[in-house]
């Protein structure tokens, strides 16, 4: 690869904002730890439980919610709720939790 291409690739990578990188990391954490229960489909117990609880007043899919704050996400992840288990720092690090919380709360006012 030519020096110019390497330089151009480096500039393009550096131009990616920290917010975009954090959003990507948050999505990766969500995909790794949350989607099995909170994804789309009838076999997703977290989505089903939220649908039953809110009866359509808010979206059952976490990625579609606009009422989640970062602090609320962190609390539920660390403490658990109902049948959702708590996640320890050895499972989801504080850095990953911060990225996840930012990702899920980005639609909140």
PyMOL commands that set and color helices and strands:
alter all, ss='L'
color gray80, all
select helices_A, chain A and resi 3-14+18-38+45-54+62-64+70-79+94-105
alter helices_A, ss='H'
color red, helices_A
deselect
rebuild
show_as cartoon
